[in-house]
Amino acid sequence: MRRLASRAERIRPFIVMDILERARRLEAQGRKIIHMEIGEPDFPTPAPIVAAGMRALAGGALHYTPAPGLESLRRAIAAHYLHRYGVALNHERIFVTPGASGAFLLVLGLVLESGDQVLVPDPGYPCNRNLVRLFGGEPVLIPVDAAGDYHLTPELVRAHWTPATAGVWITSPANPTGTVIDPRVLGAICREIEASGGFLLSDEIYHGLEYGRRCVSALELCDDAFVVNSFSKYFGMTGWRLGWAVVPEPFIDAATRLVQNLFIAAPTHSQQAALAAFGEETALELERRRRAFEARGRFLYHALVNLGFTLGPYPQGAFYLYANCAAFAEDSYRFAVELLERAGVAITPGRDFGLNEAANHVRFAYTTSLENLQEGVNRIAAYLRTVDRA
Ligand SMILES: Cc1ncc(COP(=O)(O)O)c(C=O)c1O
């Protein structure tokens, strides 16, 4: 039999899947598990979006769309940039893709040569480094910490830039930390990258889920950035598999050829549904949800601090908290497994997000109701009373 390609061999599994599977097994035995490991909104897709999707399904016009996406949706996304960020975009720079995940394939396909290094923060979203590897590149994991809001800085970018460096991949609000990059830091990174002739890939998937200052798009600071976003998180459409990439003007032709070959097109009914994502009724519902996430985050942050976890500054986005659990365990993976098995609370060990201090950290996702979070906190408190503090 033909052996597995080395690029596939280098892809790491998600450890959270192991936790999720253990949780499902316990649930099958009748245990109630509080899920704080899941990185998707617990709310259903907003009703106007579902209704638009159903109309599309009933109408039967479900053939392929143009490869870059429905023109009406690309124009709606361009209008969203003008409204939210004050950025006027040619809609032809917008490519609708199967999720942000599809947009990453497009952007990496456009910019990466074999052997290119890409600077990524550690901790960070695990797919980033796996996808860079899949494209023959080399992710350079740069340790970041709470003092620097868990984001790269222009100094870090400069210090790690080598002749092999092709670009920088930033995610803000970040997964797993929920922290938002300071616009001045992002601007300075843009200038640093421009001076080196590299690319900036800005993952803005958690924009909208912001609880302090407004999240600034990289496109406000640097017209040449490759920006990725998605309907998954803020718009509550994870399963519809729809996202987008904004590429610089000179990349439009190549991006068109690439999406033709990669996807033919993003799902048609999802694109029709997403046309309702920017309507007023949806906006009101999304704002209610944003407030609900904000309240959950605030509750959980203070509850975890009271329990003795060490957390950085109050995170201003997404739906994650990244907590240091070194006071309770030497290894966060063992801690997560024990917490699941003994207390019935599922969380994600730090190892999923990189190497930097991973054994000391766990990620809590507040993608469940306040009642469930309260019960989860009670269970963690009871469990911690049985643990010798390190
Ligand atoms: C930071 C980040 N980027 C991208 C994705 C992928 O999202 P999508 O569902 O749009 O493919 C995720 C999903 O969890 C994520 O956390």
The ligand as a MOL file (V3000), in Angstrom:
LIG
                    3D

  0  0  0     0  0            999 V3000
M  V30 BEGIN CTAB
M  V30 COUNTS 16 16 0 0 0
M  V30 BEGIN ATOM
M  V30 1 C -9.7090 31.3660 15.4140 0
M  V30 2 C -10.5500 30.5250 14.5100 0
M  V30 3 N -10.4230 30.6830 13.1810 0
M  V30 4 C -11.1370 29.9290 12.3330 0
M  V30 5 C -12.0270 28.9670 12.7800 0
M  V30 6 C -12.7660 28.1290 11.7710 0
M  V30 7 O -14.0640 28.6170 11.5500 0
M  V30 8 P -15.0480 28.2110 10.4060 0
M  V30 9 O -16.1840 27.5010 11.0680 0
M  V30 10 O -15.5210 29.5050 9.8120 0
M  V30 11 O -14.3320 27.3830 9.4130 0
M  V30 12 C -12.1910 28.7850 14.1610 0
M  V30 13 C -13.1140 27.7640 14.6940 0
M  V30 14 O -13.1660 27.4650 15.8680 0
M  V30 15 C -11.4240 29.5850 15.0490 0
M  V30 16 O -11.5230 29.4730 16.3870 0
M  V30 END ATOM
M  V30 BEGIN BOND
M  V30 1 1 1 2
M  V30 2 1 2 3
M  V30 3 2 2 15
M  V30 4 2 3 4
M  V30 5 1 4 5
M  V30 6 1 5 6
M  V30 7 2 5 12
M  V30 8 1 6 7
M  V30 9 1 7 8
M  V30 10 2 8 9
M  V30 11 1 8 10
M  V30 12 1 8 11
M  V30 13 1 12 13
M  V30 14 1 12 15
M  V30 15 2 13 14
M  V30 16 1 15 16
M  V30 END BOND
M  V30 END CTAB
M  END
